[in-house]
Amino acid sequence: MTTRIQPPSMHESLLDVAGKKIFVAETGDGPPVLLLHGGGPGASGVSNYSRNIAELAKGHRIIVPDLPGYGRSTKGMDGTDPFGYLADHIRGVLDRLGLDKAHLVGNSYGGACALRLALDTPDRVDRMVLMGPGGIGTTRALPTPGLTSLLNYYTGDGPSRLKLEKFIRTYLVFNAAEVPASVIDSRYQDSIDPEVVANPPLTRPKSLRAAWKLDFTRDKRLARLPVPTLVLWGAADKVNRPSGGRMLADRMPNCDLYEVANTGHWVQWERAELFNGLCADFLAGRR
């Protein structure tokens, strides 16, 4: 059972997308913005953006799905093309909500989902904000300690609160003392859902070919992607290397890059006030 950490007055629904149930919470009015969460153990949409939803909803219709495999959405993933699987289902969310186009905001795994959706169907994306997205230069160096910790969560002796706390306090954030025990407790409970344990949504690529498909810096479409993009990357990110930000800025024709000092992988949570201001300005066209 997923712990509900949400601002008041959010409308909740379960959308049928390609035979799967995708949980969505909504609030606010204005241009639609999808907030796509990261892929750490116990992650879910509203909990990952708990410090951002109310502020961004002042000028936008905020739509917060649980990605496939997470939260209250149907469990299980297509491991042969996980980014494509995520993008297809989030595109299906747009279809079910009757939206031809929306802004996408994605952190980590959600950032990879947003980028893949934009590459496959750029006409469906207005503007895009990516925070330490996955799949950037992943085949050009060994995995980071943070990513290794994340991928090992369900292996070996299985999930535990101690493993999750180490991942969050050591690798996810810059200042471990800022994370309350309640955040770790709720994420741990969500991470041991039997359906999730049986089908972990984030696993290692099964082959070198599969790994290459997950590295966006090898995708020639990046150089032609017209979607205005803001990349935010914590300078102390231990999960996805901050050098990935420059890789995207060098390859994408319409990409702004902001490196956030003294910040880890969870920019929207660690630096909420800064993030909310930058995100709102960018989505409104105030670059």
C-alpha positions in Angstrom: 0.0 0.0 0.0 1.6 3.3 -1.1 1.8 6.0 1.6 -0.1 9.1 0.4 1.9 12.3 0.9 0.0 15.0 -1.0 -1.1 18.5 -0.9 -4.9 19.0 -0.4 -7.4 19.2 -3.2 -5.8 16.8 -5.6 -8.1 14.8 -7.8 -7.1 11.1 -8.1 -7.9 8.7 -10.8 -6.7 5.3 -12.3 -6.4 5.5 -16.1 -6.5 2.5 -18.3 -3.5 2.7 -20.6 -2.7 -0.3 -22.9 -4.4 -2.6 -20.4 -2.4 -1.2 -17.4 -3.7 1.0 -14.6 -1.8 4.3 -14.3 -2.5 6.3 -11.1 -2.7 10.0 -11.7 -3.2 12.9 -9.2 -4.1 16.4 -10.5 -4.4 20.0 -9.2 -4.4 23.5 -10.5 -5.4 25.3 -13.7 -3.5 26.4 -16.7 -1.1 24.8 -19.3 -0.7 21.1 -18.4 2.5 19.9 -16.8 3.4 16.3 -16.1 5.7 15.7 -13.2 7.6 12.4 -13.7 9.3 10.9 -10.7 12.6 9.0 -10.3 13.1 5.3 -10.1 14.5 4.7 -6.6 13.0 2.1 -4.3 9.6 3.2 -2.9 9.3 6.2 -5.3 6.0 7.6 -6.3 4.8 10.8 -8.1 3.3 12.9 -5.4 5.8 12.0 -2.7 8.7 12.9 -5.0 7.2 16.3 -5.8 5.7 17.0 -2.4 7.7 20.3 -2.2 6.8 21.5 -5.6 3.2 20.7 -6.5 1.4 23.5 -4.7 3.8 26.2 -6.0 3.8 25.0 -9.6 0.0 24.6 -9.5 -0.4 28.4 -9.1 -0.1 28.8 -12.8 -0.4 25.3 -14.3 -2.5 22.2 -14.4 -0.2 19.8 -12.6 -0.6 16.1 -13.5 1.4 13.7 -11.3 1.4 10.0 -12.4 3.0 7.1 -10.7 5.2 5.6 -13.4 4.5 2.0 -14.4 5.9 -0.4 -11.8 5.6 2.2 -9.0 3.1 3.5 -6.4 -0.5 2.7 -7.2 0.1 2.0 -10.9 0.2 -1.5 -12.3 3.5 -3.3 -11.4 5.8 -4.9 -13.9 8.0 -3.5 -16.6 9.3 -4.3 -20.1 13.0 -4.8 -19.3 14.0 -5.0 -23.0 13.1 -1.3 -23.6 12.3 0.3 -20.3 12.5 3.9 -21.4 10.3 3.2 -24.4 7.8 1.4 -22.1 7.6 4.3 -19.7 7.3 6.8 -22.6 4.5 4.8 -24.3 2.5 4.7 -21.1 2.9 8.4 -20.3 2.0 9.2 -23.9 -1.1 7.1 -23.2 -1.8 9.2 -20.1 -1.8 12.3 -22.4 -4.2 10.5 -24.8 -6.6 9.5 -22.0 -6.6 13.0 -20.6 -7.3 14.4 -24.1 -4.1 16.4 -24.2 -2.4 16.9 -27.6 0.7 18.5 -25.9 2.1 19.1 -22.4 5.1 20.3 -20.6 7.2 17.5 -19.1 9.3 17.7 -15.9 11.3 14.6 -15.1 13.7 13.6 -12.4 16.2 10.7 -13.0 14.2 7.8 -14.4 11.3 10.2 -15.0 13.8 12.4 -16.9 14.7 9.5 -19.1 11.0 8.8 -19.7 10.5 12.5 -20.7 13.4 12.6 -23.0 12.4 9.3 -24.8 8.9 10.6 -25.2 10.2 13.8 -26.7 12.5 12.0 -29.1 9.8 9.6 -30.3 7.0 12.2 -30.5 8.4 15.8 -30.2 5.0 17.2 -31.3 3.5 16.0 -28.0 6.0 18.0 -25.8 5.8 21.8 -25.3 8.8 22.4 -23.0 10.8 20.0 -20.9 12.7 20.3 -17.6 15.1 17.5 -16.8 16.8 17.0 -13.4 19.7 14.6 -13.4 18.1 12.4 -16.1 19.0 8.7 -16.5 20.5 7.3 -19.7 23.1 10.1 -20.2 26.6 8.7 -21.0 25.8 5.4 -19.2 27.9 3.3 -21.6 30.9 5.6 -21.5 32.0 4.8 -17.9 31.4 2.4 -15.1 28.2 2.9 -13.1 28.4 5.4 -10.2 28.4 4.1 -6.6 24.9 5.6 -6.2 23.5 3.9 -9.2 25.1 0.6 -8.2 23.5 0.9 -4.7 20.1 1.6 -6.4 20.4 -1.4 -8.7 21.5 -3.7 -5.9 18.5 -2.9 -3.6 16.5 -5.9 -4.6 19.4 -8.3 -5.1 21.6 -10.2 -2.6 19.9 -10.4 0.7 17.0 -8.4 -0.6 15.5 -5.0 0.4 15.9 -3.6 3.9 15.4 -0.3 5.6 19.1 -0.1 6.3 19.9 -0.5 2.6 17.4 2.2 1.7 18.6 4.6 4.3 22.2 4.2 3.1 21.1 4.9 -0.5 19.1 8.0 0.4 21.5 9.5 3.0 24.8 8.6 1.2 23.9 8.9 -2.5 20.6 10.6 -3.1 21.1 13.9 -1.3 24.0 16.3 -0.4 23.0 16.9 3.2 21.9 13.6 4.8 20.7 15.4 8.0 17.9 17.1 6.0 16.1 13.8 5.3 13.6 13.0 8.1 13.2 9.4 9.2 9.6 9.5 8.1 10.6 9.8 4.5 12.8 6.7 4.7 10.1 4.8 6.6 7.3 5.5 4.1 9.6 4.7 1.1 10.7 1.5 2.7 7.2 0.3 3.3 6.3 1.1 -0.4 9.5 -0.7 -1.6 8.5 -4.0 0.0 5.2 -4.3 -1.7 5.2 -8.0 -2.7 4.3 -7.1 -6.3 7.3 -4.8 -6.5 9.7 -7.3 -4.9 8.6 -9.9 -7.4 9.0 -7.5 -10.3 11.5 -4.7 -9.5 10.9 -1.9 -11.9 14.6 -0.8 -12.2 17.1 -3.5 -13.1 20.5 -3.9 -14.8 20.5 -4.1 -18.6 20.5 -7.8 -19.7 23.1 -7.3 -22.4 25.6 -4.8 -23.9 23.1 -4.1 -26.7 20.4 -3.4 -24.3 22.7 -1.0 -22.4 23.5 0.9 -25.6 19.8 1.4 -26.2 19.6 3.1 -22.8 22.3 5.7 -23.6 20.7 8.8 -25.1 24.1 10.3 -26.0 24.3 7.7 -28.8 21.0 8.7 -30.2 21.4 11.0 -33.3 17.9 12.4 -32.9 19.2 14.5 -30.0 20.8 16.9 -32.4 17.5 17.5 -34.1 15.2 17.7 -31.0 13.4 21.1 -31.2 11.8 21.0 -27.7 13.1 23.9 -25.5 14.8 22.1 -22.6 16.1 23.2 -19.2 18.5 20.7 -17.6 19.1 21.1 -13.8 21.9 18.9 -12.4 23.1 18.8 -8.8 26.9 19.4 -8.8 27.3 16.7 -6.1 25.0 14.1 -7.8 26.4 10.6 -6.9 23.8 8.7 -8.9 24.0 10.2 -12.4 27.2 12.1 -13.2 26.9 15.9 -13.4 29.0 15.7 -16.6 25.8 14.4 -18.2 24.4 18.0 -18.2 27.2 19.2 -20.5 26.7 16.2 -22.7 23.1 17.2 -23.3 23.8 20.9 -23.7 26.5 20.0 -26.3 24.1 17.8 -28.3 20.7 19.4 -28.1 20.1 22.6 -30.2 17.7 24.3 -27.7 19.0 23.3 -24.2 19.8 25.5 -21.2 22.0 24.0 -18.4 22.0 25.0 -14.7 24.3 23.2 -12.4 23.1 23.5 -8.8 25.9 23.8 -6.1 25.9 21.7 -2.9 23.1 19.5 -4.3 22.8 15.8 -5.0 20.4 13.8 -7.2 17.1 15.2 -5.8 17.2 18.8 -7.0 13.5 19.4 -6.7 13.4 18.2 -3.1 16.8 19.5 -1.8 16.6 23.0 -3.5 12.8 23.3 -3.7 12.6 27.1 -3.7 15.2 27.5 -6.4 13.7 24.7 -8.5 10.2 26.0 -8.2 11.2 29.4 -9.4 13.4 28.2 -12.3 10.8 25.7 -13.4 7.9 28.1 -13.3 9.9 30.8 -15.2 11.1 28.4 -17.9 7.7 26.8 -18.5 6.2 30.3 -18.8 8.8 31.2 -21.5 10.8 33.5 -19.1 14.2 32.0 -19.9 
